[in-house]
Each structure stands twice: as C-alpha cells, then as structure tokens.
C-alpha cells in the first residue's frame, strides 16, 4: 500500500486493470476465433487446413463486391453530408439567439437509438407512410405504389437518412464548442476588411475547426460502415450491406459459409483499424499544433 501511495501515477492503471483484463481477454479470444475461422480453421466441421481461399473467393464474388460498394457509398455519403450540414448549422448557431434551447433540441436525435429512427422512417417515408398518404389524399399520386421508393431501395437512401438523423446533431454538438471559441477579433477584422460571412466561414472558421471535422467524419464513417441493424431493417435485399452479407452467411445452414462470414468481418475490421489509425494521427497533429 505504501508503494502505491508513493507511485500515484500507477494508481489509475491499477484501478482499471481488472476491467481491462476482462474485456481484453474476451476480445482476444473473439478476434482469434474470427481470424482462424476466416482462414478456414473450423475443427467442429472437419476444416483444419489454414488457407486464404475464403478471402480470394469473396473478393471475386460479385455479391460481396456489390455489398462492399453499397456499404462504402452509404457510409461515405451519410458521413460527408452530416459533416457539411452539421458544421454549417453549428456556425449559424454561434451568432444566433436561444442557443441553449436549440442545443437541447439538437441533442434529442443523438439520444434516440437507431432502431427508433428506423421505426420513424417506416411510419413517415414508407409507401404506406404518412407522406405517401398525404400525397394520395391531395391527388399527387394515384396509388401508394407510385410513391418513390425511399426505403429498401438499391440506392440506400433510407440508410443514409437514418445515419444523418444522428450524424448531423453529433457534428453540431462536437463542432459548436470549437466554433464558439474562435476569437471574434479575427472575424471582426476580416469583416472590417470587406469579407462577408461566407468568406469568414471559409478562410477563418473552417481552418480552425477542420481537425475536429475530420475526426467527426472518421467516427461517423467507421460506425456506419460496420453497423448492422439499419441496413438489415430498411436496406435493400439485393445487394445487401456488408455487415448483413456477413450475418446471412454466418447463420447459413451450410457451416462452411461461416468462414466466408468471418472473412467479411475481418475485412470490415481491417477498414475500421485503418480509420482508427487515421483518427489517432489526426489528433497527434492536433496535440503538436501542426494543424
């Protein structure tokens, strides 16, 4: 005990060690099992040879490629639009009144689970939803089947909207504090020299907020790329999003498809680790003051 009191720097690490060891052990065995099964090692069904065949098979599989591009498209578009809309609205909030009320309203979607957002989407944007019924009642469409297929479409529009439902408020709440801390002296000086609001936003505000904008984009992209529930519920059946593709193969009656699912999961994980590395590099530069 005296040793611990004399080495107070070690106390936080010692206190979190039990939880860390427990979580790390579960993750280690889970990741190890995933890697081995993706390499074809599944002794329960007689697969004992280590091979990269499953990786080469899915990379050449057209359904996997379609699933990959669908996940990439929906993740990139939703994250990019969330960042663009979020930072613009956050900047407007910095010089508007009733900021506390607006921040409280903005925080509501962040607290709402994706599942609830999906249910709201179905009630509002499905072919039998509120908007479709309103358009039918005023004669814009002759039948609910004529309503544009926002949900379950190959373009993944419904998935993008749900991710933006939470992404835009998240960016707003993240970037607002940064934009609010930007010195008004720079803005006033620029406007006195003839710059308009758009120029001030582009040349003064954006460079200072850019590191946090990049990190927000990485977080949103990584989450939506690996998320399962939203594309499963309102995504297209063909092509399926990559997490759904992995799940369908995992629950297949053909146990050999388990390795295909694990190979897909490993590809999702690798992309996630790459984004995590980029995220860490961004904050290293922030700490050094390089950006």
N, C-alpha and C positions, 0 to 999 in steps of 0.2 A: 504494500500500500504506500509506503514511503517513497518507493521508486516511482510509482505512478504520480504521486503528488509532485515529485521533483521534475517529472517529464510531462508537463501539462500538454505539450504538443501531441503526445501519443494518445491522450485520453479520448478524443473524438473517434479515432480509428479503432481503438479497443472497444468502445461502446457500440459501434455499428458492426463490429466483426461477426457476432453471431448471425445477424440477419444477412449480412453479405455472404457468409459461408453457405448458409441455407439456400439462398437464391442462386449463388454461383454453382452450387452442386446440381441443382435442378436444371439450370441452363446447360451445364457441361454435358450431362447425360442426354438431355434432349437434342442438343446440337450434334453430339457424337452419333446418336441413333439416326438422326436425319442424314448426316453425311454418309454413314455406312450403307443405309438403305438406298440412297441415291446412287451409290456405286455398285448396287446390285447385291449387297451382302444382307440376306434375309434368311437366316438358317431355318426359321419356322416353316418355310415352304420349300426348303431344299436349295435355296440360292446362296451359294458360298463362294462364288468367284467374284473377285474385285474387278470391275470393268467400268469404262466410261461410255459404254454403249448407250445407256439411257439418256445421257446428255446429247450425244450425237443424234439420237432418234428424235428427241423433242425439238432440237434446233432445226432439223429438216422437216418437221411436221408442220403442215400449213395451218392446222387449227391452233397450234401453240404460237406460231408467228402472228396469226390474227389476234389471239388473246393478248399477246405481248404488246402489240401496237394499240389495241383498244385501251389497255391499262395505261400505257405511256401517254396516249392522247388525252384521256380524261384527267389524268393526274396533272399533266403539264398545263392544260388549258384552265382547269379549275384553280390551280395554284397561281398561275400568272394573272388571271382575272381578279382573283381575290386580293392579290398584292396591289394591282393597279387601282382597283376601286377602293380598297381599304385605305391606302395612303392618301388618295385624293380626298376622301371624306374626312379622314383624320386631320388633314391640313385645314379643311374648311372649319372643322370644329374648334381649331385653335384660336380663331378670331371671331367666334360666334357666341351668343349668349346661351344660358341654360345648359352649360356643358355637363353639369352633374346629372341632370335629368337624361340627357342624351346618352351619356356614358352608361347609365343604368339600363336604358332601353337596349343599347348595343350589346350589353353583357348577357341579355336573355338568350339569344341563339347559342352562345358559347356553352351555356349550362344545359341546353336541350340535347339529349342523346341523338345520335344519327338515326336510330330506329324511329324515334318520334318524328323526326324530319321526313323520313320516308313515308310514314303514315299520312302526314300532312300533304306531301306531294301527291299521293294517290287520291286523297279527297279533293284536291284542287285541280290537278293537271291531268288526271286520267281521262279516258274517253267518256266515262260516265261521271266525271267530277263536276265541281261547281262551275268552272269556267265553260266547260262543254255544255252544260245545261243552260247557262245564261245565254250563250251564243245560239243555242237551239231555240230558246224562248223568244229571242228577238229576230229570228229568221236568218241569222248569218250562215248557219249550216242547216241542212235538211235532215241530217241524221247524225247520231253520235259517232258513227264510223267515219264521218267526214272530218272530224276533229284531228288536228295534227298530232302525230304520234310522238309526244314528248317523252313518255316513259316506254321502256322496253325496246327502244329503237336502236339500230346498229350504230347510230352516231353517238350514243352515250350521253345525250343531252340531259336526261334526268339525273344521271350520276353527277354530272358537272354542277347542276343547280344545287343538289343536296350538299356537295362539298363546299360550294361557295356560301351556302347558308351559314356554315360555321366558320369558313375561312376568312370571309370579309370582316366580320366582327373581331376575329382573333388578330388580324393585322392591324385593324383600327386601334384596338386596346394596346397592342405591342408598340406601335409606332407613335401613338399620340403623345406619350410622355417625352419621347425624343424630340418630336417636332415642337412641343411646348417649351422645351428647354433651349431651343435655338434662340440665340440672342436677338432681340428685336432691333438692336442697333444696326446689325447687318442689313436687316430687311428695310428699315427706315432709310439707311444710307443709300441702298440700291434704288428705292422708290424716289428719293430726292434727286437722284441722278437720271431719272426718267424711266426706270424699269417698271413694268407692270406686274400684276400679281403672278401671272403665268411665268414670267422671266425670273421673278424672285423664287418661285417654287422650283423651277428647273435648275437654276445656277447656284442657289444658296441652300435651300432646304434639302433637296434631293441628295447632294453630295454628302451631307452630314448624316442623313438617315439611311444611306444606301447599305452599309454593313448589316443593319438590322432588317432591312427589306430583303436582302439576300438570305439571311438566316431564316426569316419567316417563310420565304419561298421553299427553301430546302425542307423545312419541317412539314409544311403542308403537302409538298410533293411526295416525300417519303411515306407519310401516313396514308395518303390516298392510294399510292401505288400498291401498298401491301394490305389494304383494308379489304375485308371480305363481305360484310353484311349488306352494304349499299348496292354493289353490283349484283349480288345474289338476288336481292329483292326486286329491284327495278331496272336491272341491266338486261341487255339482250341475251337470248338463249344461244344465239349464234351470231358472231363469235362471243364466247364467254370471256369475262375479265380474267386475268392471270390467276389471282387467288381462287376464283371459282373453278377455273380449269384444274388447279392443283387439288381442290377439295373433291371434285367429281371423280377424279382418278383415284384419290385416296379411299373413297367409300365404294369403289367398284367391287363387284363380286369376284373379279379376277385379281387375286392378291399380287400378281406380278406387276399390276398397274401402280402398286404402292411405291415402287422405285421411281416411276415416272413422276408421281406427285411430289416425292421428295426432291427429285432433280429440279422441278419447277420451283419448289420452296427455296432451294439453295440459290437459284438464280435471283429470286426476289430478295433473299438475304444479302447476297453479294452487292446488289444495287443499293440496298439500304446501308450497308457498311461504307460503300463509296460515298454516298451522300453524307454520312456521319463524318467521314474524313474531311470532306469539303467544308462541312459545318465547323469542325474544330479548327481548320486552317483559317477560316474567316475570322473567328474570334481570337485566334492568336495574333492576327494582324491588327485587330481592334485593340488588344491589350498593348501591343507595341506602338500603336499610334500610326501605323503605316497607312491605314485607311480610315 
